[in-house]
Amino acid sequence: MTKVVYQGRSYERLDDESVLRCLLRNGIRAPYSCESGACQACTMRAISGTPPANSQEDLKETQKALGYFKPCVCRPDEDLEVALLDDAHNHKYQMEVVEKRFLNDEILRLRLTCDESFEYRAGQFINIFKDDLIRSYSMASLPVQDDLLELHVKLVPNGVVSHWLCDDVQLGDQLTVTGPMGECFYHEVDSTEGLLAVGTGSGLAPLWGIVRDALIQGYEKPIILCHGAMKPENLYYVEALRQLEETHENFNYFPCVSGLDEDEVPAGMSSGFPNDVAFAQLPSLAKWQVFLCGHPDMVNNTKKQAFLAGASLKNIHADPFVMAPHA
Ligand SMILES: Cc1cc2nc3c(=O)[nH]c(=O)nc-3n(C[C@H](O)[C@H](O)[C@H](O)COP(=O)(O)OP(=O)(O)OC[C@H]3O[C@@H](n4cnc5c(N)ncnc54)[C@H](O)[C@@H]3O)c2cc1C
């Protein structure tokens, strides 16, 4: 049985127990949220021992070199001495709520300011704290263009943090936040043929930032954005995206409706799931950059589809909006 060493004390891991669960079972207050390796809220550093490769997936090469790993999916074959991150990753910012506006019945736009300098890339996410609960929200704003940091929060039935943000948090309130995190942002890659962005629901948040970032940085190859919802009224930013389409020849936007019969879908919108709409017109994704955000099933299935259609794994950036398991 391997051991986890933390602050000089040794804790034996139970069969198949993750490093995170081992520490929590022993009363260590380690931060965590999704417990599936997606949100990175629990990221730690290995001081000695080598974390298994799966626990470093999606981390930056620089972070891997420093021994960063995700303890929630880490089941090492050897003893590991670990430390909580006490650097920028875990630095807590206070952000003030300066705008609350519902974009439709279920999506709230929150705009925030921060007194401290907060550097991020559009499409990365922050973790918001509500007492001991932590939830991730992606950034829709583009730092070079937008003064305020923008989030799109979908109201989840019985969701503790989304309801708190939608119903209770008031203008002027301070939110405690860590970040920025994640690798889902636009960056120039040599000789790509195009950029495909596919999202559902509030998965548009990072894509709204990423697409504008690519355009503002002068990306000239085709950019295709497919945003899906069950009903037309669940889509949002439709007009803003159509305007962006008018001003940029290389940008095409497809609002997709999956919950109506084909003949009921309004003109100018596509019938079906956004990934199906995308693949119907793009049979090959060789040399394309792909960004996928929103419902975990859609993101994970489309990631496989994109790979099979020729996209290289290093060019597929995916943020599945995984929910935290029941406490
Ligand atoms: C990297 C990342 C980025 C994210 N970005 C955004 C964003 O930009 N906008 C946004 O709105 N959300 C985003 N999320 C999701 C967000 O972090 C929260 O999970 C979400 O807001 C729900 O939190 P909650 O506390 O309201 O719900 P909870 O109280 O955590 O859960 C509510 C209920 O939903 C149930 N549930 C669990 N899994 C599912 C499921 N798959 N489908 C349906 N119900 C489920 C739970 O069991 C519970 O009963 C992101 C998640 C990740 C990992």
The ligand as a MOL file (V3000), in Angstrom:
LIG
                    3D

  0  0  0     0  0            999 V3000
M  V30 BEGIN CTAB
M  V30 COUNTS 53 58 0 0 0
M  V30 BEGIN ATOM
M  V30 1 C -14.0790 23.9300 -16.0190 0
M  V30 2 C -15.5480 24.2490 -15.7380 0
M  V30 3 C -16.0950 25.4280 -16.2270 0
M  V30 4 C -17.4480 25.7230 -15.9850 0
M  V30 5 N -17.9730 26.8790 -16.4970 0
M  V30 6 C -19.2810 27.1540 -16.3030 0
M  V30 7 C -19.8680 28.3550 -16.8660 0
M  V30 8 O -19.2150 29.1650 -17.5230 0
M  V30 9 N -21.2000 28.5610 -16.6500 0
M  V30 10 C -21.9710 27.6790 -15.9310 0
M  V30 11 O -23.1820 27.9200 -15.7990 0
M  V30 12 N -21.4350 26.5560 -15.3750 0
M  V30 13 C -20.1230 26.2780 -15.5230 0
M  V30 14 N -19.5870 25.1500 -14.9690 0
M  V30 15 C -20.4340 24.3270 -14.0610 0
M  V30 16 C -20.4100 24.9640 -12.6510 0
M  V30 17 O -19.1090 24.8570 -12.0990 0
M  V30 18 C -21.3650 24.2680 -11.6490 0
M  V30 19 O -21.1550 22.8810 -11.6780 0
M  V30 20 C -22.8220 24.5620 -11.9480 0
M  V30 21 O -23.0590 25.9670 -11.8940 0
M  V30 22 C -23.7500 23.8610 -10.9330 0
M  V30 23 O -23.3530 24.2140 -9.6300 0
M  V30 24 P -24.4530 24.2850 -8.4670 0
M  V30 25 O -23.7260 24.4600 -7.1690 0
M  V30 26 O -25.4860 25.2890 -8.8020 0
M  V30 27 O -25.1420 22.8740 -8.5450 0
M  V30 28 P -24.9380 21.5670 -7.5380 0
M  V30 29 O -25.5240 22.0120 -6.2270 0
M  V30 30 O -23.4940 21.2360 -7.5690 0
M  V30 31 O -25.7580 20.4980 -8.2680 0
M  V30 32 C -27.1310 20.6610 -8.5570 0
M  V30 33 C -27.7870 19.3770 -8.8660 0
M  V30 34 O -27.4040 18.8790 -10.1230 0
M  V30 35 C -27.1120 17.5070 -10.0220 0
M  V30 36 N -26.2070 17.1120 -11.0810 0
M  V30 37 C -24.9530 16.6400 -10.9720 0
M  V30 38 N -24.4450 16.3780 -12.1690 0
M  V30 39 C -25.3830 16.7110 -13.0570 0
M  V30 40 C -25.4510 16.7180 -14.4700 0
M  V30 41 N -24.4070 16.3130 -15.2120 0
M  V30 42 N -26.5750 17.1570 -15.0790 0
M  V30 43 C -27.6080 17.5810 -14.3620 0
M  V30 44 N -27.6130 17.6060 -13.0260 0
M  V30 45 C -26.5170 17.1860 -12.3790 0
M  V30 46 C -26.4920 17.4170 -8.6780 0
M  V30 47 O -26.5090 16.0740 -8.2550 0
M  V30 48 C -27.4360 18.2990 -7.8850 0
M  V30 49 O -28.6130 17.6560 -7.5280 0
M  V30 50 C -18.2550 24.8300 -15.2050 0
M  V30 51 C -17.6760 23.6530 -14.6930 0
M  V30 52 C -16.3500 23.3530 -14.9570 0
M  V30 53 C -15.7550 22.0700 -14.4020 0
M  V30 END ATOM
M  V30 BEGIN BOND
M  V30 1 1 1 2
M  V30 2 1 2 3
M  V30 3 2 2 52
M  V30 4 2 3 4
M  V30 5 1 4 5
M  V30 6 1 4 50
M  V30 7 2 5 6
M  V30 8 1 6 7
M  V30 9 1 6 13
M  V30 10 2 7 8
M  V30 11 1 7 9
M  V30 12 1 9 10
M  V30 13 2 10 11
M  V30 14 1 10 12
M  V30 15 2 12 13
M  V30 16 1 13 14
M  V30 17 1 14 15
M  V30 18 1 14 50
M  V30 19 1 15 16
M  V30 20 1 16 17
M  V30 21 1 16 18
M  V30 22 1 18 19
M  V30 23 1 18 20
M  V30 24 1 20 21
M  V30 25 1 20 22
M  V30 26 1 22 23
M  V30 27 1 23 24
M  V30 28 2 24 25
M  V30 29 1 24 26
M  V30 30 1 24 27
M  V30 31 1 27 28
M  V30 32 2 28 29
M  V30 33 1 28 30
M  V30 34 1 28 31
M  V30 35 1 31 32
M  V30 36 1 32 33
M  V30 37 1 33 34
M  V30 38 1 33 48
M  V30 39 1 34 35
M  V30 40 1 35 36
M  V30 41 1 35 46
M  V30 42 1 36 37
M  V30 43 1 36 45
M  V30 44 2 37 38
M  V30 45 1 38 39
M  V30 46 1 39 40
M  V30 47 2 39 45
M  V30 48 1 40 41
M  V30 49 2 40 42
M  V30 50 1 42 43
M  V30 51 2 43 44
M  V30 52 1 44 45
M  V30 53 1 46 47
M  V30 54 1 46 48
M  V30 55 1 48 49
M  V30 56 2 50 51
M  V30 57 1 51 52
M  V30 58 1 52 53
M  V30 END BOND
M  V30 END CTAB
M  END
